[in-house]
Amino acid sequence: MKALRESIESLYSEREPDRDRARAVFSEFRDLLGAGNIRAAQRRDGVWVTNQWVKKGILLGFRIGELEEAGVAGPVRFFDKSTLPLKELTVRDGVRLVPGGSSIRAGAFVAPGVICMPPMYVNIGACVGSGTLVDSHALVGSCAQIGERVHLSAGAQIGGVLEPVGALPVIIEDDVLVGGNCGVYEGTVVSRSAVLGAGVILTGATAVYDLVNERVLRRTKETPLIIPEGAVVIPGSRKLRDGWGAAQELSIATPVIVKYRDEKTDLSTVLEGTLR
C-alpha cells in the first residue's frame, strides 16, 4: 500500500504524467477503493480524518481519463471518462440492485446487504456499509462515508466532497435515519443513531439549535459540524431580529434538535426491517 500511495502522490504532482503508467496505477487504486481496502476517510482515535492521498488518486483518475461512450439505452447514448466506468456487480456481491435506472461508479464500495432502490446513484470514493438502504432518487456523493444499517430515504442528497483534498467528506455513521428530501453537505458528520427528519438541510455554515441541552452547534476551524449521537433533528425556523427582514416578519430555516433517540423513536423506525 505504501508503494501505491507514493505512486499516486508522485503522479498527482506531475503536470503531464505518463498516461500508460498513470492508468495502470489508477486501475490498481480503483480496484482497492471499490473493494473497501482503502477509504477516503476513516475514524482514528474517535475522530474522522481525511486520507488526502486517496482523494488525490480519484482526482488523478479524472485528469487522465478520456471521454468515451459509456453505454446505450434505446436511443440514448452515454459518455464518460474512460477511467470511471460503472461498477460491475454479480449476485455474489450480495447487493440488491433493483431495476430502474440506478448507477454505481467503479471505485465505490457497496457492502453485501445494501439495497439500492431505483433510481439512485453512488459516486466514486463513496463507502456504503452493510444493511443500508439507498432509496429512490437518493445520491451518495464522492467520498461520502455511509455506515451500516443506514436508511437514506427517497430524495436524500449526501453531498460529495472531492476538493480540496484536505476537506473531510460527509460522514453518516451507523444506524442513522436520513429522512426524505434531506441534504447533508460540506463535511458534516451525523453521528450514530441520529434521526434527520424529512427536509432537514445541513451544510458547513448551518447552525443547529439543540433545545434539549440549550446550545448551538456549529462548524469551527478545527472541527466539522457534528450532529450528536441519537439526536432527533427536524426543520425549524428563526425570526430575523433586525433590519428590513425583521420588519417584514421573515424567518430563516434552522435545524432543531428536539429530543434524543429513545425506545419510542426506535419503534417508529422498525418498519425499515420489513423492506430488507
PASEBA-1860 file (N, C-alpha, C; in nm, 3 decimals):
! residues 276
1> MKALRESI> 0.082/-0.120/0.000/0.000/0.000/0.000/0.087/0.128/0.000 ~ 0.202/0.119/0.069/0.291/0.234/0.074/0.340/0.269/-0.066 ~ 0.375/0.167/-0.145/0.424/0.192/-0.281/0.315/0.255/-0.367 ~ 0.192/0.208/-0.352/0.080/0.265/-0.428/0.058/0.410/-0.388 ~ 0.063/0.437/-0.261/0.045/0.575/-0.214/0.152/0.667/-0.272 ~ 0.276/0.621/-0.270/0.385/0.702/-0.323/0.368/0.727/-0.472 ~ 0.321/0.627/-0.545/0.298/0.642/-0.689/0.187/0.743/-0.715 ~ 0.078/0.735/-0.638/-0.032/0.831/-0.654/0.015/0.972/-0.625
9> ESLYSERE> 0.087/0.990/-0.516/0.137/1.124/-0.479/0.226/1.179/-0.589 ~ 0.313/1.094/-0.645/0.405/1.139/-0.749/0.332/1.177/-0.877 ~ 0.241/1.092/-0.922/0.167/1.118/-1.046/0.076/1.240/-1.032 ~ 0.018/1.256/-0.915/-0.071/1.371/-0.891/0.005/1.503/-0.902 ~ 0.130/1.501/-0.859/0.210/1.624/-0.858/0.264/1.661/-0.996 ~ 0.261/1.565/-1.089/0.315/1.591/-1.223/0.210/1.657/-1.311 ~ 0.251/1.760/-1.382/0.158/1.832/-1.470/0.112/1.744/-1.585 ~ 0.205/1.669/-1.645/0.173/1.579/-1.756/0.230/1.441/-1.725
17> PDRDRARA> 0.161/1.363/-1.640/0.214/1.229/-1.606/0.209/1.136/-1.726 ~ 0.297/1.037/-1.725/0.295/0.934/-1.830/0.161/0.861/-1.825 ~ 0.087/0.866/-1.936/-0.050/0.816/-1.937/-0.059/0.666/-1.912 ~ 0.028/0.591/-1.973/0.022/0.446/-1.957/0.049/0.406/-1.811 ~ 0.153/0.464/-1.753/0.185/0.433/-1.614/0.074/0.480/-1.522 ~ 0.023/0.600/-1.548/-0.083/0.655/-1.463/-0.209/0.568/-1.468 ~ -0.244/0.520/-1.587/-0.364/0.437/-1.599/-0.347/0.304/-1.524 ~ -0.228/0.246/-1.532/-0.202/0.120/-1.462/-0.211/0.139/-1.311
25> VFSEFRDL> -0.150/0.246/-1.262/-0.154/0.274/-1.118/-0.297/0.303/-1.074 ~ -0.369/0.384/-1.154/-0.505/0.419/-1.117/-0.597/0.297/-1.119 ~ -0.576/0.207/-1.212/-0.659/0.086/-1.219/-0.644/0.003/-1.092 ~ -0.520/-0.014/-1.045/-0.497/-0.086/-0.919/-0.563/-0.012/-0.802 ~ -0.544/0.119/-0.800/-0.601/0.203/-0.695/-0.754/0.193/-0.693 ~ -0.816/0.202/-0.809/-0.963/0.200/-0.817/-1.019/0.065/-0.770 ~ -0.949/-0.043/-0.803/-0.994/-0.175/-0.759/-0.990/-0.187/-0.607 ~ -0.885/-0.138/-0.545/-0.874/-0.143/-0.399/-0.978/-0.055/-0.333
33> LGAGNIRA> -1.002/0.061/-0.394/-1.104/0.154/-0.342/-1.242/0.090/-0.350 ~ -1.271/0.027/-0.464/-1.400/-0.037/-0.483/-1.421/-0.158/-0.395 ~ -1.313/-0.220/-0.350/-1.322/-0.336/-0.261/-1.328/-0.296/-0.115 ~ -1.316/-0.166/-0.087/-1.319/-0.119/0.051/-1.187/-0.134/0.125 ~ -1.080/-0.166/0.052/-0.949/-0.184/0.116/-0.880/-0.052/0.147 ~ -0.918/0.053/0.077/-0.873/0.189/0.110/-0.996/0.278/0.111 ~ -0.992/0.384/0.190/-1.107/0.472/0.205/-1.063/0.618/0.204 ~ -1.154/0.704/0.161/-1.125/0.847/0.154/-1.118/0.910/0.292
41> AQRRDGVW> -1.182/0.849/0.390/-1.177/0.898/0.529/-1.196/0.780/0.622 ~ -1.143/0.790/0.741/-1.160/0.684/0.839/-1.151/0.741/0.979 ~ -1.202/0.665/1.073/-1.203/0.708/1.213/-1.073/0.667/1.281 ~ -1.007/0.764/1.341/-0.883/0.737/1.415/-0.892/0.802/1.552 ~ -0.877/0.720/1.655/-0.886/0.770/1.793/-1.014/0.849/1.815 ~ -1.124/0.799/1.757/-1.254/0.860/1.778/-1.284/0.982/1.694 ~ -1.191/1.016/1.602/-1.210/1.136/1.519/-1.199/1.096/1.372 ~ -1.290/1.148/1.289/-1.284/1.123/1.146/-1.176/1.210/1.081
49> VTNQWVKK> -1.091/1.146/1.001/-0.983/1.218/0.932/-0.984/1.181/0.784 ~ -0.937/1.274/0.703/-0.933/1.256/0.558/-0.803/1.189/0.517 ~ -0.811/1.092/0.427/-0.692/1.035/0.364/-0.668/1.111/0.235 ~ -0.585/1.213/0.242/-0.569/1.303/0.128/-0.516/1.232/0.004 ~ -0.430/1.134/0.023/-0.373/1.067/-0.095/-0.480/0.990/-0.172 ~ -0.583/0.942/-0.101/-0.692/0.872/-0.168/-0.772/0.969/-0.255 ~ -0.798/1.087/-0.204/-0.870/1.186/-0.283/-0.785/1.233/-0.401 ~ -0.654/1.240/-0.382/-0.566/1.273/-0.493/-0.573/1.166/-0.601
57> GILLGFRI> -0.581/1.040/-0.559/-0.592/0.932/-0.656/-0.718/0.942/-0.740 ~ -0.830/0.977/-0.677/-0.956/0.993/-0.750/-0.945/1.108/-0.849 ~ -0.889/1.220/-0.805/-0.873/1.335/-0.894/-0.779/1.301/-1.010 ~ -0.677/1.219/-0.984/-0.587/1.175/-1.091/-0.665/1.099/-1.197 ~ -0.759/1.014/-1.152/-0.840/0.938/-1.247/-0.921/1.027/-1.340 ~ -0.975/1.136/-1.286/-1.048/1.230/-1.371/-0.954/1.297/-1.472 ~ -0.833/1.330/-1.428/-0.737/1.401/-1.515/-0.693/1.316/-1.633 ~ -0.666/1.189/-1.609/-0.605/1.107/-1.714/-0.708/1.036/-1.802
65> GELEEAGV> -0.834/1.041/-1.763/-0.937/0.976/-1.842/-0.973/1.053/-1.967 ~ -1.016/0.982/-2.068/-1.061/1.043/-2.193/-1.208/1.013/-2.213 ~ -1.279/1.105/-2.274/-1.421/1.087/-2.295/-1.446/0.975/-2.395 ~ -1.535/0.881/-2.355/-1.567/0.770/-2.442/-1.713/0.731/-2.421 ~ -1.765/0.651/-2.514/-1.902/0.605/-2.499/-1.911/0.510/-2.380 ~ -2.009/0.537/-2.294/-2.020/0.460/-2.171/-2.142/0.369/-2.168 ~ -2.220/0.366/-2.275/-2.336/0.277/-2.279/-2.446/0.332/-2.366 ~ -2.541/0.247/-2.396/-2.655/0.285/-2.480/-2.781/0.229/-2.416
73> AGPVRFFD> -2.886/0.311/-2.408/-3.017/0.268/-2.360/-3.121/0.318/-2.459 ~ -3.159/0.230/-2.550/-3.252/0.272/-2.656/-3.187/0.378/-2.743 ~ -3.255/0.491/-2.762/-3.198/0.596/-2.847/-3.096/0.685/-2.774 ~ -3.078/0.662/-2.643/-2.992/0.749/-2.562/-2.854/0.687/-2.548 ~ -2.751/0.768/-2.574/-2.613/0.723/-2.560/-2.550/0.799/-2.444 ~ -2.460/0.733/-2.372/-2.396/0.793/-2.256/-2.246/0.803/-2.279 ~ -2.184/0.909/-2.224/-2.042/0.935/-2.243/-1.981/0.975/-2.110 ~ -1.866/0.915/-2.077/-1.799/0.946/-1.951/-1.650/0.924/-1.968
81> KSTLPLKE> -1.575/0.955/-1.862/-1.431/0.934/-1.863/-1.399/0.785/-1.872 ~ -1.298/0.752/-1.951/-1.261/0.612/-1.971/-1.212/0.546/-1.843 ~ -1.164/0.626/-1.748/-1.113/0.573/-1.622/-1.222/0.551/-1.517 ~ -1.345/0.592/-1.550/-1.452/0.590/-1.450/-1.574/0.514/-1.499 ~ -1.560/0.384/-1.527/-1.675/0.307/-1.573/-1.771/0.277/-1.458 ~ -1.885/0.218/-1.491/-1.976/0.175/-1.387/-1.918/0.053/-1.315 ~ -1.958/0.036/-1.191/-1.914/-0.078/-1.111/-1.983/-0.204/-1.161 ~ -1.908/-0.310/-1.180/-1.964/-0.437/-1.224/-1.998/-0.523/-1.102
89> LTVRDGVR> -2.125/-0.557/-1.087/-2.170/-0.638/-0.976/-2.217/-0.774/-1.026 ~ -2.206/-0.875/-0.940/-2.265/-1.006/-0.966/-2.350/-1.041/-0.844 ~ -2.428/-1.148/-0.854/-2.512/-1.188/-0.742/-2.427/-1.224/-0.620 ~ -2.302/-1.263/-0.642/-2.213/-1.298/-0.531/-2.177/-1.178/-0.445 ~ -2.192/-1.056/-0.500/-2.162/-0.936/-0.422/-2.267/-0.911/-0.314 ~ -2.384/-0.972/-0.326/-2.485/-0.961/-0.222/-2.553/-0.825/-0.215 ~ -2.541/-0.746/-0.320/-2.606/-0.615/-0.325/-2.738/-0.628/-0.401 ~ -2.845/-0.578/-0.342/-2.975/-0.584/-0.408/-2.993/-0.457/-0.491
97> LVPGGSSI> -2.963/-0.466/-0.619/-2.973/-0.353/-0.710/-3.099/-0.373/-0.794 ~ -3.205/-0.300/-0.759/-3.336/-0.317/-0.822/-3.338/-0.247/-0.958 ~ -3.396/-0.309/-1.061/-3.401/-0.246/-1.194/-3.471/-0.111/-1.191 ~ -3.422/-0.020/-1.277/-3.491/0.109/-1.288/-3.404/0.231/-1.301 ~ -3.279/0.216/-1.347/-3.200/0.334/-1.378/-3.100/0.377/-1.274 ~ -3.060/0.290/-1.182/-2.960/0.324/-1.081/-2.819/0.304/-1.137 ~ -2.722/0.377/-1.079/-2.582/0.363/-1.121/-2.490/0.368/-1.000 ~ -2.388/0.284/-1.006/-2.281/0.286/-0.907/-2.150/0.294/-0.984
105> RAGAFVAP> -2.068/0.393/-0.956/-1.942/0.408/-1.027/-1.837/0.312/-0.972 ~ -1.752/0.263/-1.059/-1.637/0.184/-1.014/-1.555/0.270/-0.919 ~ -1.501/0.207/-0.815/-1.428/0.282/-0.715/-1.514/0.321/-0.597 ~ -1.642/0.284/-0.600/-1.729/0.298/-0.483/-1.739/0.163/-0.416 ~ -1.738/0.160/-0.283/-1.755/0.035/-0.210/-1.898/0.025/-0.162 ~ -1.967/-0.081/-0.203/-2.104/-0.107/-0.160/-2.103/-0.247/-0.099 ~ -2.126/-0.254/0.032/-2.111/-0.380/0.105/-2.226/-0.476/0.077 ~ -2.202/-0.605/0.098/-2.312/-0.702/0.089/-2.426/-0.662/0.182
113> GVICMPPM> -2.548/-0.682/0.135/-2.664/-0.648/0.217/-2.719/-0.510/0.192 ~ -2.654/-0.431/0.108/-2.706/-0.299/0.072/-2.821/-0.314/-0.026 ~ -2.924/-0.231/-0.011/-3.039/-0.229/-0.102/-3.038/-0.097/-0.177 ~ -3.045/-0.104/-0.310/-3.045/0.015/-0.396/-3.177/0.021/-0.471 ~ -3.261/0.118/-0.435/-3.391/0.133/-0.500/-3.380/0.236/-0.612 ~ -3.443/0.211/-0.725/-3.423/0.297/-0.841/-3.506/0.424/-0.836 ~ -3.457/0.532/-0.901/-3.318/0.547/-0.945/-3.235/0.608/-0.833 ~ -3.115/0.562/-0.817/-3.023/0.618/-0.718/-2.882/0.619/-0.777
121> YVNIGACV> -2.789/0.687/-0.710/-2.654/0.700/-0.765/-2.552/0.701/-0.652 ~ -2.447/0.623/-0.669/-2.334/0.622/-0.575/-2.208/0.655/-0.653 ~ -2.137/0.758/-0.611/-2.021/0.807/-0.686/-1.891/0.746/-0.634 ~ -1.785/0.762/-0.711/-1.654/0.706/-0.680/-1.604/0.757/-0.545 ~ -1.538/0.668/-0.471/-1.483/0.704/-0.341/-1.580/0.690/-0.227 ~ -1.709/0.673/-0.258/-1.808/0.655/-0.152/-1.794/0.516/-0.092 ~ -1.837/0.503/0.033/-1.835/0.375/0.104/-1.971/0.358/0.170 ~ -2.041/0.251/0.135/-2.176/0.227/0.188/-2.176/0.096/0.264
129> GSGTLVDS> -2.209/0.103/0.393/-2.199/-0.013/0.480/-2.314/-0.111/0.468 ~ -2.292/-0.230/0.518/-2.388/-0.340/0.508/-2.521/-0.306/0.573 ~ -2.630/-0.352/0.510/-2.762/-0.331/0.566/-2.822/-0.195/0.539 ~ -2.752/-0.111/0.465/-2.801/0.024/0.435/-2.900/0.019/0.318 ~ -3.001/0.103/0.326/-3.098/0.119/0.219/-3.077/0.255/0.153 ~ -3.048/0.254/0.023/-3.037/0.378/-0.055/-3.165/0.386/-0.137 ~ -3.256/0.472/-0.097/-3.390/0.474/-0.157/-3.392/0.553/-0.287 ~ -3.508/0.558/-0.350/-3.525/0.621/-0.481/-3.484/0.768/-0.480
137> HALVGSCA> -3.416/0.808/-0.586/-3.371/0.946/-0.606/-3.272/0.993/-0.500 ~ -3.208/0.899/-0.432/-3.106/0.935/-0.334/-2.969/0.939/-0.401 ~ -2.883/1.026/-0.351/-2.746/1.043/-0.402/-2.647/1.020/-0.290 ~ -2.544/0.941/-0.318/-2.429/0.929/-0.229/-2.310/0.986/-0.306 ~ -2.265/1.104/-0.267/-2.165/1.177/-0.344/-2.023/1.125/-0.324 ~ -1.932/1.182/-0.401/-1.792/1.140/-0.399/-1.736/1.140/-0.257 ~ -1.676/1.027/-0.219/-1.603/1.011/-0.093/-1.690/1.007/0.031 ~ -1.823/1.021/0.018/-1.909/1.013/0.135/-1.895/0.877/0.202
145> QIGERVHL> -1.897/0.876/0.333/-1.883/0.753/0.410/-2.014/0.725/0.482 ~ -2.081/0.619/0.439/-2.211/0.582/0.494/-2.196/0.455/0.575 ~ -2.243/0.455/0.699/-2.224/0.342/0.787/-2.318/0.227/0.760 ~ -2.326/0.136/0.855/-2.412/0.018/0.843/-2.554/0.050/0.892 ~ -2.651/-0.017/0.830/-2.791/-0.008/0.869/-2.845/0.135/0.865 ~ -2.795/0.211/0.771/-2.843/0.348/0.749/-2.963/0.344/0.655 ~ -3.058/0.433/0.676/-3.171/0.446/0.583/-3.162/0.584/0.518 ~ -3.125/0.585/0.391/-3.126/0.710/0.313/-3.259/0.713/0.240
153> SAGAQIGG> -3.353/0.793/0.289/-3.488/0.795/0.236/-3.493/0.858/0.098 ~ -3.608/0.847/0.035/-3.626/0.897/-0.101/-3.589/1.044/-0.111 ~ -3.509/1.076/-0.211/-3.471/1.214/-0.237/-3.360/1.267/-0.148 ~ -3.302/1.184/-0.061/-3.194/1.230/0.026/-3.068/1.256/-0.057 ~ -3.000/1.364/-0.028/-2.880/1.402/-0.100/-2.761/1.408/-0.004 ~ -2.669/1.317/-0.020/-2.546/1.316/0.060/-2.436/1.372/-0.030 ~ -2.395/1.493/-0.003/-2.305/1.564/-0.094/-2.167/1.502/-0.105 ~ -2.105/1.524/-0.218/-1.968/1.480/-0.239/-1.869/1.591/-0.204
161> VLEPVGAL> -1.757/1.552/-0.145/-1.651/1.648/-0.112/-1.521/1.590/-0.166 ~ -1.489/1.624/-0.290/-1.367/1.574/-0.352/-1.254/1.677/-0.343 ~ -1.288/1.802/-0.355/-1.190/1.909/-0.341/-1.238/2.010/-0.239 ~ -1.143/2.075/-0.168/-0.998/2.048/-0.166/-0.967/1.912/-0.105 ~ -0.850/1.859/-0.136/-0.817/1.722/-0.096/-0.812/1.706/0.056 ~ -0.788/1.814/0.128/-0.781/1.804/0.274/-0.915/1.812/0.343 ~ -1.021/1.842/0.268/-1.152/1.861/0.329/-1.216/1.727/0.364 ~ -1.279/1.721/0.481/-1.346/1.599/0.524/-1.472/1.578/0.441
169> PVIIEDDV> -1.495/1.456/0.392/-1.621/1.428/0.323/-1.736/1.417/0.422 ~ -1.856/1.405/0.370/-1.973/1.385/0.456/-1.965/1.246/0.520 ~ -1.996/1.241/0.649/-1.993/1.115/0.724/-2.132/1.089/0.783 ~ -2.188/0.973/0.750/-2.314/0.929/0.810/-2.282/0.798/0.883 ~ -2.287/0.800/1.015/-2.245/0.683/1.092/-2.356/0.578/1.100 ~ -2.327/0.467/1.169/-2.418/0.352/1.175/-2.555/0.389/1.231 ~ -2.659/0.323/1.179/-2.795/0.327/1.233/-2.860/0.464/1.226 ~ -2.816/0.547/1.134/-2.877/0.679/1.115/-2.996/0.668/1.020
177> LVGGNCGV> -3.099/0.745/1.049/-3.213/0.757/0.959/-3.210/0.896/0.898 ~ -3.196/0.903/0.765/-3.197/1.031/0.692/-3.331/1.039/0.621 ~ -3.414/1.133/0.662/-3.549/1.143/0.608/-3.554/1.190/0.464 ~ -3.673/1.182/0.406/-3.691/1.220/0.267/-3.654/1.365/0.239 ~ -3.590/1.386/0.125/-3.551/1.519/0.078/-3.456/1.593/0.172 ~ -3.384/1.518/0.255/-3.278/1.581/0.336/-3.157/1.609/0.249 ~ -3.075/1.704/0.292/-2.948/1.732/0.226/-2.838/1.746/0.330 ~ -2.731/1.668/0.316/-2.617/1.676/0.408/-2.493/1.703/0.325
185> YEGTVVSR> -2.427/1.815/0.352/-2.320/1.862/0.264/-2.199/1.910/0.344 ~ -2.089/1.936/0.272/-1.970/2.009/0.320/-1.908/1.950/0.445 ~ -1.890/1.818/0.445/-1.815/1.755/0.553/-1.887/1.743/0.685 ~ -2.019/1.755/0.685/-2.096/1.737/0.808/-2.086/1.592/0.855 ~ -2.078/1.573/0.987/-2.076/1.440/1.047/-2.207/1.418/1.120 ~ -2.279/1.313/1.081/-2.402/1.275/1.151/-2.370/1.150/1.232 ~ -2.367/1.163/1.363/-2.322/1.054/1.450/-2.425/0.942/1.459 ~ -2.380/0.828/1.504/-2.460/0.705/1.504/-2.596/0.724/1.571
193> SAVLGAGV> -2.695/0.657/1.515/-2.831/0.650/1.567/-2.908/0.783/1.561 ~ -2.852/0.885/1.498/-2.926/1.010/1.485/-3.039/0.994/1.385 ~ -3.138/1.082/1.395/-3.251/1.083/1.305/-3.264/1.224/1.246 ~ -3.262/1.233/1.112/-3.285/1.360/1.045/-3.426/1.356/0.987 ~ -3.513/1.440/1.037/-3.650/1.445/0.987/-3.653/1.493/0.843 ~ -3.762/1.461/0.774/-3.776/1.498/0.633/-3.751/1.648/0.612 ~ -3.668/1.677/0.513/-3.645/1.816/0.475/-3.534/1.887/0.549 ~ -3.463/1.821/0.639/-3.352/1.885/0.710/-3.236/1.908/0.614
201> ILTGATAV> -3.178/2.028/0.618/-3.062/2.062/0.536/-2.946/2.098/0.629 ~ -2.833/2.031/0.611/-2.714/2.056/0.693/-2.597/2.090/0.602 ~ -2.536/2.204/0.622/-2.416/2.245/0.549/-2.309/2.289/0.648 ~ -2.193/2.325/0.596/-2.088/2.372/0.684/-2.122/2.501/0.756 ~ -2.213/2.579/0.699/-2.249/2.708/0.760/-2.374/2.699/0.846 ~ -2.434/2.581/0.856/-2.559/2.567/0.931/-2.535/2.573/1.081 ~ -2.619/2.647/1.150/-2.623/2.645/1.297/-2.739/2.557/1.338 ~ -2.714/2.461/1.426/-2.817/2.368/1.471/-2.847/2.398/1.618
209> YDLVNERV> -2.974/2.420/1.648/-3.016/2.457/1.783/-3.059/2.332/1.860 ~ -2.986/2.302/1.966/-3.014/2.186/2.050/-3.103/2.231/2.165 ~ -3.233/2.207/2.152/-3.328/2.250/2.254/-3.312/2.171/2.383 ~ -3.266/2.048/2.373/-3.253/1.963/2.491/-3.142/2.014/2.582 ~ -3.027/2.045/2.522/-2.910/2.087/2.601/-2.887/2.238/2.598 ~ -2.979/2.311/2.534/-2.973/2.458/2.529/-2.836/2.508/2.481 ~ -2.801/2.466/2.360/-2.674/2.506/2.300/-2.692/2.516/2.149 ~ -2.594/2.580/2.084/-2.594/2.592/1.939/-2.472/2.519/1.885
217> LRRTKETP> -2.494/2.429/1.790/-2.385/2.352/1.730/-2.345/2.415/1.598 ~ -2.214/2.436/1.580/-2.163/2.497/1.457/-2.030/2.432/1.419 ~ -1.995/2.448/1.292/-1.861/2.411/1.247/-1.761/2.514/1.299 ~ -1.640/2.469/1.334/-1.532/2.559/1.371/-1.415/2.539/1.275 ~ -1.309/2.613/1.293/-1.190/2.597/1.208/-1.128/2.459/1.228 ~ -1.144/2.404/1.347/-1.081/2.276/1.379/-1.174/2.156/1.359 ~ -1.304/2.176/1.371/-1.397/2.063/1.368/-1.513/2.090/1.273 ~ -1.567/1.984/1.213/-1.684/1.999/1.126/-1.809/2.017/1.211
225> LIIPEGAV> -1.921/2.045/1.146/-2.049/2.038/1.214/-2.077/1.892/1.247 ~ -2.102/1.864/1.373/-2.127/1.727/1.419/-2.265/1.719/1.483 ~ -2.351/1.635/1.426/-2.479/1.606/1.488/-2.456/1.497/1.591 ~ -2.492/1.520/1.718/-2.458/1.423/1.823/-2.528/1.289/1.807 ~ -2.473/1.189/1.873/-2.529/1.055/1.871/-2.673/1.056/1.922 ~ -2.762/0.993/1.847/-2.901/0.978/1.889/-2.987/1.102/1.877 ~ -2.933/1.211/1.825/-3.011/1.334/1.814/-3.124/1.319/1.712 ~ -3.238/1.377/1.743/-3.351/1.380/1.651/-3.366/1.523/1.601
233> VIPGSRKL> -3.339/1.543/1.473/-3.332/1.677/1.415/-3.450/1.698/1.320 ~ -3.517/1.812/1.334/-3.627/1.844/1.245/-3.605/1.985/1.189 ~ -3.670/2.019/1.077/-3.660/2.156/1.026/-3.729/2.254/1.121 ~ -3.668/2.367/1.138/-3.727/2.473/1.220/-3.707/2.607/1.154 ~ -3.738/2.714/1.224/-3.716/2.848/1.172/-3.683/2.943/1.286 ~ -3.616/3.051/1.249/-3.575/3.151/1.349/-3.605/3.289/1.294 ~ -3.674/3.371/1.370/-3.712/3.504/1.325/-3.589/3.594/1.311 ~ -3.587/3.673/1.205/-3.485/3.776/1.193/-3.512/3.886/1.295
241> RDGWGAAQ> -3.406/3.934/1.359/-3.424/4.025/1.473/-3.419/4.173/1.437 ~ -3.353/4.206/1.326/-3.342/4.347/1.294/-3.340/4.368/1.143 ~ -3.341/4.496/1.102/-3.334/4.529/0.961/-3.466/4.510/0.889 ~ -3.457/4.522/0.759/-3.575/4.513/0.675/-3.644/4.377/0.686 ~ -3.562/4.269/0.696/-3.619/4.136/0.707/-3.706/4.122/0.831 ~ -3.660/4.178/0.943/-3.739/4.173/1.065/-3.869/4.251/1.049 ~ -3.860/4.364/0.981/-3.979/4.446/0.959/-4.083/4.371/0.875 ~ -4.035/4.283/0.788/-4.126/4.204/0.705/-4.168/4.073/0.775
249> ELSIATPV> -4.122/4.057/0.899/-4.154/3.939/0.980/-4.108/3.810/0.913 ~ -3.987/3.816/0.855/-3.930/3.699/0.789/-3.856/3.611/0.889 ~ -3.841/3.483/0.854/-3.764/3.388/0.932/-3.669/3.313/0.839 ~ -3.565/3.254/0.895/-3.473/3.171/0.818/-3.480/3.028/0.869 ~ -3.454/2.934/0.779/-3.460/2.792/0.815/-3.349/2.758/0.915 ~ -3.383/2.681/1.017/-3.289/2.644/1.122/-3.318/2.503/1.170 ~ -3.228/2.406/1.147/-3.250/2.272/1.202/-3.250/2.277/1.356 ~ -3.336/2.197/1.415/-3.354/2.198/1.560/-3.349/2.055/1.613
257> IVKYRDEK> -3.269/2.033/1.718/-3.270/1.904/1.788/-3.380/1.911/1.893 ~ -3.484/1.831/1.875/-3.599/1.838/1.965/-3.595/1.732/2.074 ~ -3.517/1.627/2.052/-3.506/1.520/2.151/-3.388/1.431/2.113 ~ -3.361/1.333/2.196/-3.261/1.232/2.165/-3.330/1.097/2.158 ~ -3.281/1.013/2.071/-3.348/0.889/2.036/-3.374/0.801/2.159 ~ -3.495/0.747/2.167/-3.533/0.659/2.276/-3.610/0.540/2.220 ~ -3.672/0.461/2.307/-3.743/0.342/2.261/-3.856/0.376/2.165 ~ -3.927/0.488/2.190/-4.037/0.526/2.103/-3.986/0.560/1.963
265> TDLSTVLE> -3.873/0.631/1.957/-3.814/0.665/1.827/-3.772/0.539/1.755 ~ -3.713/0.444/1.828/-3.671/0.319/1.766/-3.790/0.242/1.711 ~ -3.900/0.240/1.785/-4.018/0.169/1.738/-4.071/0.228/1.609 ~ -4.058/0.361/1.594/-4.110/0.425/1.475/-4.028/0.393/1.351 ~ -3.906/0.341/1.370/-3.821/0.307/1.255/-3.811/0.157/1.232 ~ -3.883/0.078/1.311/-3.875/-0.067/1.299/-3.926/-0.117/1.164 ~ -4.017/-0.044/1.101/-4.073/-0.086/0.973/-3.968/-0.099/0.865 ~ -3.852/-0.032/0.882/-3.746/-0.043/0.782/-3.707/-0.189/0.760
273> GTLR> -3.709/-0.269/0.867/-3.666/-0.407/0.859/-3.751/-0.491/0.767 ~ -3.877/-0.455/0.748/-3.965/-0.533/0.661/-3.930/-0.518/0.515 ~ -3.848/-0.416/0.481/-3.811/-0.393/0.342/-3.689/-0.474/0.302 ~ -3.620/-0.536/0.395/-3.488/-0.591/0.367/-3.494/-0.739/0.334
END
